[in-house]
Amino acid sequence: MRTGSALAASLLLFSLTCLMCTKGEEAGIVARVGQSVLTLQEVRERNPGAGTGAARSQAERYIQHWIESELLYQEALLQGVDKQPEVQRALKELSRDYIISAFSEQAANAAVSVSDEEIQRYYQEQKEEFLAEADLYHLLLILVQNQNEALQLRRELIGGTPFSEIASRNSLDGSRLHGGDLGYVPLSALSPMLARAVSAMQPGSLSAPVKSELGYNLLRLVDVQRKGATRALEEVQPVIKQRITARKKDEALQNLISRLSSEAALYTDMTKLESLEGKQ
């Protein structure tokens, strides 16, 4: 009798443990199609800027897209599409190309570095590339849905709360990821309502809430660079670094190919291409 009671208790404990594990796993799942699941962590990784209404809307669209894609993928597998010869060939080529791309990028990155001296030298030698073609306005932006919220945030800004802190926490614009910093932009890149407001501002000033198609905007004008002026090194440094990096990566990749070619047993016979002449 005692043995039976002990066995029953063990089975009950095992069942409860399994149930708790299942509930724990389900807690992190936001969507399921058959045996495939999408977790909250995966949604977060693919949708930066969590904590805003815009981010939630973006995440919901991503989840719906994942469900639709997974439904089509699973049906394709059921119908054996992945076994079709032309699909197999395409998958093989895609896999090969992806591996080559990943290896090339990793090899080039390992061999490339850009110093501050190189950036400074490029800037001094190529200054004509960095002349402003129009008046450029260095702007900070916060976008919210309603005027009351904009007025409340404006009071916080006037009270000394850092613009980047408020923008990161409240703005619906993608610039929230950079503390609301739009960098230097021409008026032509802004909506007409924002352009009119910015053109009337002085460096250092904070706008009243400006209504646009997307909501209510708070703008701070940091600086203005007039047409024809040389843009500051701090502003164009990312562009210069990108250009130098791209050139060095290309050189590193060509050097790698040359080394591999010298070490490998290569064979080519271009004369065989003559048989292709005249054939469609």
Helices and strands as residue ranges (DSSP letters): H 2-27, E 29-33, E 36-39, H 40-46, H 53-78, G 81-83, H 85-111, H 116-125, G 127-130, E 136-144, H 147-158, H 163-170, G 174-178, E 181-185, G 187-189, H 192-199, E 210-211, E 216-225, H 233-263, G 270-276
